[in-house]
Structure formats: structure tokens, C-alpha cells
């Protein structure tokens, strides 16, 4: 039983608010309609019966009262009175309307009745008779007591009325007339009134239900739309949180690796300076201590030779220093367009290596920020250097464009390829960290037929 209730509760909770209202509200309004309709029709039925009974009782009393003697003193009616009542109730309009008539004394004796067998008999007073003797006009429609078999057997609708007979000068109730009015027209009128009442109650209830259902349906749709939008926003927010977390971790890893790479760069630059220009300068300094310069001025030919050697050594040192600086210092690319940055990197490589590079550019490229331009320049520079070292400069190509709303730059060659795990040293590793630190992607594809390096950047047009 508990499981059944739990299943019903679960299924109920799965229904929409509008459907829940239709079921619960419809049932509740149906119960209210039945209660209100029953109460209204009962009130209408009782009111119609009372009004009709009062009207008929007034009419009958106006006809019968003049024929009756002083019932406070008379124990029974005289024959003349009975004959007058027989004539009055047996003919004319009153006789056609009344199916039965009885005159009751306070002690329950029947003083007069259409059925002569009942005259003089004594019965126990029922509830309606007692109320009538207290001064109230009582009526009931198509309801018969145990001693009213003949009326029940008539097979026609009857309105039973109990009317108190009052003494003219005192107003006291001295008798009660009980009569049955033929109520065919009354029944039809009552049925029509009750039907109209039920239709009004049902129509009002249905109208209220439809209006409330419309309001609830609109509110339910609004809530469902807002709930769906909220779920989508929560889902998007969760995706953004996950993406931000992943980016934060990537940035942290890139920052750690960049720190290590910077240290390696510094060590390499120090080693290059120490093993190259520093050694040459030291050699030049040693030659300055040669006896040719410290002697008594003899050997001018040897001194000229020594000066030439020192000059050549210093020129070699300066050349190596410029070579080191060339790899460290960027040209003025911050104010250049993206396409010009690509052309500058390609032209610099062609000039330095004496090789040719195929450059493919679209008609329009977005203008990224300075950090993106620097990354693009360094990527093309290092990618072409990699193509020259490992691919011997064969089929060098640079291609750029837009795909899926992102800027891509691709450097490729037709060389024999290389092992990325071994060959991705300071240059490619530094580029990967640089690109990933600004939210880009770095991809390396290499094989026997060539190598392809590609970066993808999400860029915004700069004003």
C-alpha cells in the first residue's frame, strides 16, 4: 500500500502544474458544484413548495372557512355542513384541483373527509399536523405517510398541504385542513426551475474553471519556459566553470613551464655569450699582451699583422653578438596588420636562409591584439627554422585563414619529419607555452612525407 502511494506521489509530481490543477481543481470544483447545486435546488424546491402551498391554502381557506361552524364548541359536523362541503369539494374549480380533503380536530379525530370511511376515526398526529396546529402552513410534494395508500395509488403528482383553521375573533387554531392538490403543472414548473438552477450552477462553475485553467496554463507555461531557460543557463554556467577551471590549470602549468623555459633560455644565452663573443674578446685581449705591442717598437710588419688579427677577432665577436640579438629582438610588429606580420616573418626567413617559402593568405584577416601578433610571428619564425633544420627547406609553406570563427596559422614542409618527443626543444616548447597561455591551441603533425605545425587562436577585432 505504501509503495502504491509512493508511486502515485511520484507520478503526480511528474505532471505539469497545469495538469495538476486540471485534475485537482476540476475534482474540487465538481464537489463544490454538487454541494452548491444541491443546496440551491433544495432551497428553490422548498421555497416554491411553500409559496405554492400558501397560495393554495389561502384560496381553499377562503372557500371552506365560511362553511365551518364554531369548531371550538362542535365535537362533530352537522349533516348540513357535511353536505355543503361535499357539494363544494365535489364540483367547481376547487373540486377539480383537490384529489383528497380532510378536516382534523386537535385530538387527531377526522371531522370530515372525502372518503366517508375516515370520518370519526382518530389517528395519532404526525409531525406536519402538529406543526399546523401550532399555526404553520406545512406542505410536501409527492411524499406520503403510511395511512395515505389511496393517495399513493392515484399515480399522479400531488401537493399535500396542511392548513391551520383559525377562529375569526381570537385567531387561535381550532382545526387543520389536509388536502391534496393535483400538481401536474406544478411538477413541470418545479422541474424546469430545478433544471435551470443546475444549468446556471454548472455553467458558472465551468466558466470559473475555464478562466482559472487559462490563467494557470499561462502561468505554467511561463514557469516551464523560465525553468528551461534557468536549466540552460545553469548548464552553460557549469560548462563555463569547467572550461575556466581547465584553462586555469593550463595557465598554471604553462606558467610553471614558462618559468623553467626562461631559466633555460637564460642559461643558453649565457652559454652562447660565454662560448662565443666572450672567448673571442678574451682572445683579442690576450693578443693585446703580445710582445709585438710591449717591445721596443721593432717589428712593425708583425705589429700590423697582429692588429689585423685582433680586428678580425673582434668583428667575429660582434657578428656573433648580433646573431644572438637577432633571435631575441622583435621587429616593429605591434602596429602592423596580421597579414604584414606573416609576410615579414617569411621574408626574414628567406633573406636569412636563402630559401623560398610559399605564403597563402585570404583577402581579409582579423586584427588581433599585440600578444597574438607576437605569438604568430614567433610561431612562423620558429616553424620555418624547424623546417629549414629538419626538412632542409623543402616545400616550405605558410598558410593562414579563419575556420569556425578562429584564426589558424599553419607552417609546413616536405622534409623527412622528426620525433616530436626528442626534437621539441626550447623553440617549439616555448611556442606551445606561449600559445596556450593566451587560450590558443598548438598542434604538431609529422611523418615521412613532411611536417605540419598549426596554431588556432580566438581573436577579437581590435579597433
C-alpha positions in Angstrom: 0.0 0.0 0.0 2.8 2.4 0.9 4.6 1.6 -2.3 1.5 2.2 -4.3 1.1 5.6 -2.6 4.7 6.4 -3.2 4.3 5.6 -6.9 1.2 7.7 -7.2 3.0 10.6 -5.4 6.0 10.3 -7.8 3.7 10.2 -10.9 1.8 13.2 -9.5 5.0 15.2 -9.0 6.0 14.4 -12.6 2.8 16.1 -14.0 3.0 19.7 -15.1 1.4 22.4 -12.9 -1.4 23.0 -15.4 -2.3 19.3 -15.5 -2.2 19.0 -11.7 -4.6 22.0 -11.5 -6.9 20.5 -14.1 -7.2 17.2 -12.1 -7.2 18.6 -8.6 -9.1 21.8 -9.4 -11.6 20.0 -11.6 -12.4 17.5 -8.9 -12.6 20.2 -6.2 -14.9 22.4 -8.3 -17.1 19.4 -9.2 -17.6 18.7 -5.5 -18.3 22.4 -4.8 -20.7 22.5 -7.8 -22.6 19.4 -6.4 -22.8 20.9 -2.9 -23.8 24.4 -4.1 -26.2 23.0 -6.7 -27.9 20.6 -4.2 -28.2 23.4 -1.6 -29.6 25.9 -4.2 -32.1 23.5 -5.7 -33.2 22.4 -2.2 -33.8 26.0 -1.3 -35.7 26.6 -4.6 -37.7 23.5 -4.2 -38.7 24.3 -0.6 -39.4 27.9 -1.4 -41.6 27.0 -4.4 -43.5 24.4 -2.4 -44.0 26.8 0.4 -45.2 29.6 -1.8 -47.5 27.4 -3.8 -48.9 25.8 -0.7 -49.5 29.2 0.9 -51.4 30.4 -2.2 -53.5 27.3 -2.5 -54.2 27.2 1.3 -55.4 30.8 1.2 -57.7 30.0 -1.7 -59.1 26.9 -0.1 -59.5 28.6 3.3 -61.4 31.4 1.7 -63.9 28.9 0.3 -64.1 26.4 3.2 -63.9 28.7 6.2 -67.4 30.3 5.7 -69.0 26.8 5.7 -67.5 25.7 9.1 -69.2 26.2 12.4 -67.5 27.1 15.7 -65.1 24.2 15.9 -64.1 25.0 19.4 -67.6 24.0 20.6 -68.5 21.4 18.0 -67.3 17.9 18.5 -68.5 16.9 15.1 -70.0 18.5 12.0 -73.7 18.6 11.2 -75.1 16.9 8.2 -75.8 20.2 6.5 -72.2 21.3 6.9 -71.0 17.9 5.5 -73.4 18.3 2.6 -72.2 21.8 1.9 -68.6 20.6 2.0 -69.5 17.7 -0.3 -71.0 20.0 -2.8 -68.2 22.5 -2.6 -65.4 19.9 -2.9 -67.2 17.7 -5.5 -67.8 20.3 -8.1 -66.5 23.5 -9.5 -62.9 24.7 -9.8 -62.0 23.6 -6.3 -63.3 20.1 -6.8 -61.2 19.7 -9.9 -58.0 20.8 -8.1 -58.3 18.7 -4.9 -57.8 14.9 -5.0 -58.5 14.5 -1.3 -59.6 16.6 1.7 -59.7 16.0 5.4 -60.6 18.2 8.4 -58.8 17.4 11.6 -59.6 18.2 15.2 -56.9 18.9 17.7 -57.1 15.5 19.3 -56.5 13.7 16.0 -60.1 13.0 15.0 -61.2 13.3 11.4 -64.2 15.6 11.4 -64.7 15.4 7.6 -63.1 13.7 4.6 -63.9 13.0 1.0 -63.5 9.3 2.0 -66.6 8.9 4.3 -65.0 5.8 5.9 -62.4 8.1 7.6 -65.0 10.4 9.3 -65.0 10.0 13.0 -61.8 7.9 13.2 -59.0 9.0 15.3 -55.3 8.9 14.4 -52.0 9.9 16.0 -50.9 13.3 14.9 -47.9 13.3 12.6 -45.2 15.9 12.5 -46.9 18.1 9.8 -50.3 18.0 11.7 -48.6 19.1 15.0 -46.8 22.0 13.2 -50.1 23.0 11.5 -51.9 23.1 14.9 -49.1 25.4 16.0 -50.0 27.8 13.3 -47.7 26.9 10.3 -48.8 26.0 6.8 -47.0 22.8 6.0 -46.6 21.2 2.6 -44.8 18.2 1.0 -44.6 17.2 -2.6 -45.1 13.5 -3.7 -44.4 12.3 -0.2 -47.0 10.0 1.5 -47.4 8.7 5.0 -48.3 5.1 5.9 -52.1 5.8 6.1 -52.2 7.5 2.7 -52.3 4.5 0.5 -55.1 5.8 -1.7 -53.3 8.9 -2.5 -50.1 7.0 -3.3 -52.1 4.7 -5.6 -53.5 7.6 -7.6 -50.4 7.7 -9.7 -50.4 11.4 -10.2 -48.2 14.1 -8.7 -49.8 15.5 -5.6 -49.0 18.5 -3.4 -50.0 17.7 0.2 -50.9 20.8 2.2 -51.7 21.2 5.9 -53.5 24.5 6.6 -54.5 25.7 10.1 -58.1 26.9 10.5 -58.3 29.8 12.9 -61.0 31.2 15.0 -62.1 34.6 13.4 -62.3 36.6 16.6 -59.4 35.1 18.5 -57.0 33.9 15.8 -56.5 30.6 17.6 -56.1 27.4 15.6 -59.1 25.2 16.2 -58.7 22.7 13.3 -56.5 21.8 10.4 -57.5 21.1 6.8 -55.4 18.5 5.0 -55.9 18.3 1.2 -54.0 17.0 -1.8 -53.8 19.3 -4.8 -53.3 17.8 -8.3 -49.8 19.1 -9.2 -49.0 18.1 -12.7 -48.3 21.7 -13.8 -46.6 22.4 -10.5 -44.3 19.4 -11.1 -43.3 20.6 -14.6 -42.7 24.2 -13.3 -40.6 22.8 -10.4 -38.6 20.6 -12.7 -37.9 23.5 -15.0 -36.8 25.7 -12.2 -34.5 23.0 -10.8 -33.1 22.3 -14.2 -32.4 26.0 -14.8 -30.7 26.2 -11.4 -28.5 23.2 -12.1 -27.6 24.7 -15.5 -26.7 28.1 -14.0 -24.6 26.5 -11.3 -22.9 24.1 -13.7 -22.3 26.9 -16.3 -20.9 29.3 -13.6 -18.6 26.5 -12.3 -17.4 25.6 -15.8 -16.8 29.2 -16.7 -14.8 29.8 -13.5 -12.9 26.5 -14.1 -12.0 27.5 -17.7 -10.9 31.0 -16.6 -8.7 29.6 -13.8 -7.4 26.9 -16.1 -6.4 29.5 -18.7 -4.6 31.6 -16.0 -2.9 28.6 -14.6 -1.9 27.3 -18.0 -0.3 30.6 -18.9 1.5 30.7 -15.6 2.6 27.1 -16.0 4.0 27.8 -19.5 5.8 30.8 -18.2 7.2 28.8 -15.3 8.2 26.0 -17.7 9.9 28.4 -20.0 11.7 30.1 -17.2 12.7 26.8 -15.7 14.1 25.6 -19.1 16.0 28.9 -19.5 17.3 28.6 -16.0 18.4 25.0 -16.7 20.1 26.1 -19.9 21.9 28.9 -18.1 22.9 26.6 -15.3 24.2 24.1 -17.8 26.1 26.9 -19.7 27.4 28.2 -16.4 28.6 24.7 -15.4 30.3 24.4 -18.8 32.0 27.8 -18.4 33.1 26.9 -14.8 34.6 23.6 -16.1 36.2 25.4 -19.0 37.6 28.1 -16.8 38.9 25.5 -14.4 40.6 23.7 -17.3 42.0 27.0 -18.6 43.2 28.0 -15.1 45.0 24.7 -14.8 46.5 25.1 -18.3 47.7 28.6 -17.5 49.2 27.4 -14.2 51.0 24.6 -16.0 52.1 27.0 -18.8 53.3 29.5 -16.2 55.4 26.8 -14.4 56.8 25.6 -17.7 57.4 29.1 -18.9 59.4 29.8 -15.8 61.5 26.8 -16.4 62.0 27.6 -20.0 63.0 31.2 -19.2 65.7 29.8 -16.9 66.8 27.5 -19.7 66.8 30.5 -22.2 68.9 32.5 -19.8 71.4 29.6 -19.4 71.6 29.1 -23.1 72.1 32.8 -23.8 74.8 32.9 -21.1 76.4 29.8 -22.6 76.3 31.4 -26.1 77.8 34.6 -24.8 80.5 32.8 -22.8 81.4 30.3 -25.5 81.2 32.7 -28.4 81.8 36.5 -28.1 83.4 36.3 -24.6 86.0 33.8 -25.9 86.8 36.0 -28.9 87.1 39.1 -26.8 89.4 37.3 -24.4 91.5 36.1 -27.3 91.7 39.7 -28.5 92.8 40.8 -25.0 95.5 38.2 -25.0 96.8 39.4 -28.3 97.0 42.9 -26.9 99.6 41.5 -24.5 101.7 40.2 -27.3 105.5 41.2 -27.3 104.8 43.0 -30.6 102.9 45.7 -28.6 105.2 45.6 -25.5 108.6 45.6 -27.3 110.9 48.4 -28.2 108.9 49.4 -31.3 110.7 46.9 -33.7 108.8 44.6 -36.0 106.2 47.0 -37.5 105.2 44.3 -40.0 104.4 41.8 -37.2 102.5 44.5 -35.4 100.3 45.2 -38.4 99.6 41.5 -38.8 98.7 41.2 -35.1 96.4 44.3 -35.3 94.6 42.7 -38.3 94.1 39.5 -36.3 92.7 41.4 -33.3 90.3 43.3 -35.6 89.1 40.1 -37.2 88.6 38.5 -33.8 86.6 41.5 -32.6 84.5 41.5 -35.8 83.7 37.8 -35.3 82.6 38.6 -31.7 80.4 41.4 -32.9 78.9 39.2 -35.6 78.0 36.5 -33.0 76.6 39.1 -30.6 74.4 40.5 -33.4 73.3 36.9 -34.3 72.2 36.3 -30.7 70.4 39.6 -30.6 68.6 38.9 -33.9 66.9 36.0 -32.3 65.9 38.0 -29.3 64.7 41.3 -30.6 61.4 41.6 -32.4 60.8 44.0 -35.3 58.0 46.6 -35.0 55.0 44.3 -35.4 52.6 45.6 -32.8 51.2 48.3 -35.2 51.4 46.1 -38.3 48.5 44.2 -39.7 48.3 40.4 -39.2 49.0 39.7 -42.9 52.0 42.1 -42.8 53.4 40.2 -39.8 53.2 37.0 -41.7 54.9 38.5 -44.7 57.6 40.0 -42.5 58.4 36.6 -40.9 58.5 34.8 -44.3 60.7 37.5 -45.9 63.1 37.5 -42.9 63.5 33.7 -43.2 64.0 33.8 -46.9 66.7 36.5 -46.6 68.5 34.7 -43.8 68.4 31.2 -45.3 68.3 31.9 -49.0 65.3 29.5 -49.4 61.8 30.2 -50.8 58.5 30.0 -48.8 55.0 29.7 -50.3 52.7 32.2 -48.4 48.9 31.7 -48.8 46.7 34.4 -47.3 43.0 35.2 -47.6 41.7 38.6 -48.7 40.9 39.6 -45.1 42.3 38.6 -41.7 41.1 39.9 -38.4 43.4 42.3 -36.5 44.3 40.5 -33.2 46.0 42.1 -30.2 49.7 42.6 -29.7 50.2 39.3 -27.7 48.5 37.4 -30.5 50.7 39.1 -33.2 53.9 38.3 -31.3 52.8 34.7 -30.9 52.1 34.5 -34.6 55.4 36.0 -35.6 57.4 33.7 -33.2 55.4 30.7 -34.4 56.2 31.3 -38.1 59.8 32.2 -37.3 60.4 29.0 -35.3 58.3 26.9 -37.6 60.3 27.9 -40.6 63.6 27.4 -38.7 62.4 23.9 -37.8 61.5 23.3 -41.5 65.0 24.5 -42.5 66.8 22.4 -40.0 64.8 19.1 -40.2 63.2 19.4 -43.7 66.2 21.0 -45.4 63.9 23.8 -46.6 62.0 21.6 -48.9 58.4 22.7 -49.9 58.3 25.3 -47.1 54.8 26.9 -46.9 52.9 29.2 -44.6 49.0 29.4 -44.7 46.6 31.4 -42.7 42.8 31.9 -42.5 39.6 31.6 -40.5 37.8 28.4 -39.6 34.9 28.1 -37.2 35.4 31.6 -36.0 39.0 31.1 -35.0 42.3 32.3 -36.7 44.6 29.5 -37.7 48.2 29.7 -39.0 49.9 26.7 -40.5 53.6 26.1 -41.3 54.5 23.0 -43.3 57.5 21.4 -45.2 58.2 18.3 -47.3 61.1 17.0 -45.3 61.5 13.6 -43.7 59.9 14.6 -40.4 61.2 14.3 -36.9 60.5 12.8 -33.5 58.5 15.5 -31.6 59.4 14.0 -28.2 63.1 14.5 -28.9 63.1 17.5 -31.3 60.7 19.8 -29.5 63.3 21.7 -27.6 63.3 25.3 -26.4 61.8 26.7 -29.6 58.7 24.6 -30.1 58.1 24.1 -26.3 58.3 27.8 -25.8 55.9 28.4 -28.6 53.4 25.9 -27.2 53.5 27.5 -23.8 53.1 31.0 -25.3 50.1 30.0 -27.4 48.4 28.0 -24.7 48.9 30.8 -22.2 46.7 33.1 -24.3 44.0 30.4 -24.8 45.2 29.0 -28.1 45.9 25.5 -29.4 49.2 24.2 -30.7 49.3 21.1 -32.9 52.2 19.2 -34.4 51.8 16.6 -37.2 55.0 15.0 -38.6 55.8 12.0 -40.7 58.0 10.7 -43.5 56.2 12.9 -46.0 56.6 16.1 -44.1 55.8 18.2 -41.0 52.9 20.5 -40.3 52.7 22.9 -37.3 49.4 24.7 -36.6 48.1 27.1 -34.1 44.5 28.2 -33.5 43.6 31.5 -31.8 40.4 33.0 -30.6 40.8 36.6 -31.6 38.7 39.8 -31.3 38.9 42.6 -33.9 40.9 45.4 -32.5 39.7 49.0 -33.0 
